[in-house]
Amino acid sequence: MLKHASFADQSVPIDTSQSIIVRSIQESLDLKQALLADRRLLNTISQVGREISAALERGNKVLFFGNGGSAADAQHLAAELVGRFERDRHAWPGIALAGNVSTLTSIANDYSYEVVFARQLEGLARSGDIAVGLSTSGKSANVLCALKSAKKSGLISVGMTGKHSPEMETIVDYCISVPSTRTARIQEAHILIGHVLCEIVDQMQS
């Protein structure tokens, strides 16, 4: 008779697994405490929330973009606007620029991967829209390129990044810089902040 595998049968010893769990959760808690303590960052998040709400109110849209996990986060946040966050209301225009594979690959093939988001902003955005670029390192060339393009096109530019991102800070209207260098923790914080922005917009649009 086959026996069901138990937790103890796994290749990672229980004590090691538990130490990873505890360390990861503690890191996440510590980072969130750091966010709470940073009044300047909280003020920036509040300002971005008001900017998004005002843009939606005047009929503009929000365009999100990033690579890898940040591309998934961009899609997540766009979905919260088009679908719903916590309350029923009309749909808001949120677009994730990494979602169309044909568009991404054609631009990358015909031009370069560096302009896959900037090119889309050129075609889809108009003055007063909000461009939100996510890059945990703050060094993603295509995200930086798009944010620079956004500024020139009269968009409101928002960068979401991690610690030590001087280039991004200098090219955006608002930089939400999470005080961490660990990609996983930064991405977790980005989703938390993204949800906070959605809640601010929910309240301001009610």
C-alpha positions in Angstrom: 0.0 0.0 0.0 1.3 3.4 -0.9 1.8 5.8 2.0 0.9 9.5 1.7 4.0 11.7 1.8 4.3 13.7 5.0 5.8 17.1 5.5 8.9 15.4 7.0 9.4 13.5 3.7 10.2 16.8 1.9 13.8 17.5 0.8 14.0 20.6 2.9 14.3 19.8 6.7 11.4 21.1 8.8 13.6 23.3 10.9 15.2 24.9 7.8 11.7 25.4 6.2 10.4 27.0 9.4 13.4 29.4 9.7 12.8 30.5 6.1 9.1 31.1 6.9 9.9 33.1 10.0 12.6 35.1 8.4 10.5 36.0 5.4 7.5 37.0 7.4 9.7 39.0 9.8 11.4 40.8 6.9 8.0 41.7 5.5 6.8 43.0 8.8 9.9 45.0 9.3 9.6 46.6 5.9 6.0 47.5 6.5 7.0 49.1 9.8 9.6 51.1 7.9 6.9 52.2 5.4 4.8 53.4 8.3 7.6 55.4 9.8 8.5 57.2 6.5 6.3 60.2 6.5 7.7 61.5 3.3 6.9 58.3 1.5 3.4 58.2 3.0 2.8 61.7 1.7 4.0 60.7 -1.7 1.6 57.7 -1.8 -1.2 60.1 -0.7 -0.3 62.5 -3.5 -0.3 59.8 -6.1 -3.7 58.5 -4.9 -5.1 62.0 -5.4 -3.5 62.4 -8.8 -5.0 59.1 -10.0 -8.4 60.0 -8.7 -8.3 63.4 -10.3 -7.1 61.9 -13.6 -9.9 59.4 -13.7 -12.4 62.1 -12.8 -11.4 64.2 -15.8 -11.6 61.2 -18.1 -7.9 60.3 -18.3 -6.5 56.8 -17.8 -3.7 55.0 -15.9 -1.1 53.0 -17.8 1.0 50.4 -15.8 4.2 48.7 -17.0 7.1 46.6 -15.7 9.1 43.4 -16.4 8.7 39.9 -14.9 7.0 40.0 -11.5 6.5 43.7 -11.9 4.6 43.1 -15.2 2.3 40.8 -13.2 1.9 43.5 -10.6 1.1 46.0 -13.3 -1.6 43.7 -14.7 -3.0 43.2 -11.2 -3.3 46.9 -10.5 -4.9 47.7 -13.9 -7.4 44.9 -13.2 -8.4 46.6 -9.9 -9.3 49.7 -11.8 -11.1 48.1 -14.8 -12.9 45.5 -12.6 -13.4 46.6 -9.1 -11.4 46.9 -5.9 -13.7 46.7 -2.9 -16.9 48.6 -3.9 -19.2 48.5 -6.9 -18.8 51.4 -9.3 -18.3 52.1 -13.0 -15.2 50.7 -14.6 -12.1 53.0 -14.7 -9.6 52.9 -17.5 -6.5 51.1 -16.4 -4.1 49.5 -19.0 -1.2 47.1 -18.4 1.3 47.5 -21.3 2.9 44.1 -20.9 -0.3 42.2 -21.6 -0.3 42.1 -25.4 2.3 39.7 -26.5 2.0 40.6 -30.2 2.5 44.3 -29.5 5.5 43.6 -27.2 7.2 41.2 -29.6 6.6 43.3 -32.7 8.1 46.5 -31.1 11.0 44.5 -29.7 11.7 42.9 -33.1 11.2 46.0 -35.2 12.8 48.5 -32.8 14.3 47.2 -29.5 13.1 45.8 -26.2 14.1 49.1 -24.6 11.2 50.9 -26.3 8.4 48.3 -25.8 6.6 50.5 -23.3 7.6 54.0 -24.6 6.2 53.1 -28.0 2.9 52.0 -26.5 2.7 55.2 -24.5 3.2 57.1 -27.8 0.2 55.4 -29.3 -2.1 55.0 -26.4 -1.5 57.9 -24.0 -2.5 61.5 -24.0 -1.7 64.5 -21.9 -3.0 64.2 -18.4 -2.9 60.4 -18.3 -0.8 58.7 -15.6 2.1 56.4 -16.4 3.1 54.1 -13.6 6.4 52.2 -14.1 7.4 49.4 -11.7 11.0 48.3 -11.4 12.4 46.8 -8.2 15.9 47.7 -9.1 15.0 51.1 -10.6 17.4 50.3 -13.5 15.1 48.6 -16.0 16.0 50.3 -19.3 12.6 49.9 -20.9 10.8 51.3 -17.8 13.1 54.2 -17.5 12.8 54.9 -21.2 9.0 54.9 -20.9 9.0 57.2 -17.9 11.3 59.7 -19.7 8.9 59.6 -22.7 5.9 60.1 -20.4 7.4 63.3 -18.9 8.0 64.7 -22.4 4.5 63.8 -23.5 2.7 65.7 -20.7 1.8 62.6 -18.7 2.0 62.4 -14.9 4.8 59.9 -14.2 5.0 57.6 -11.2 7.9 55.3 -10.5 7.5 52.4 -8.0 10.9 50.9 -7.1 13.2 49.8 -4.3 16.0 51.4 -2.3 18.8 53.3 -4.1 17.1 54.2 -7.4 18.6 57.6 -8.1 18.0 57.6 -11.9 14.3 56.9 -11.6 13.9 59.5 -8.8 15.2 62.2 -11.1 12.9 61.5 -14.1 9.5 61.0 -12.5 7.0 63.4 -10.9 6.5 60.9 -8.0 8.8 58.2 -6.9 7.5 55.6 -4.5 10.8 54.1 -3.3 10.4 51.1 -0.9 13.3 50.9 1.5 14.5 47.4 0.6 16.9 45.7 -1.8 15.2 42.3 -1.8 13.1 41.8 -4.9 10.5 39.7 -3.2 9.9 42.1 -0.3 9.8 45.1 -2.7 7.2 43.4 -4.9 5.1 42.6 -1.8 5.3 46.2 -0.7 4.4 47.4 -4.2 1.2 45.4 -4.2 0.3 46.7 -0.7 0.9 50.2 -1.9 -1.0 49.6 -5.1 -4.0 48.4 -3.0 -3.7 51.4 -0.8 -3.9 53.6 -3.9 -6.9 51.7 -5.1 -8.6 52.3 -1.8 -7.8 56.0 -1.9 -9.3 56.2 -5.3 -12.4 54.2 -4.2 -13.0 56.7 -1.4 -12.4 59.8 -3.4 -14.6 58.6 -6.3 -17.5 57.6 -4.0 
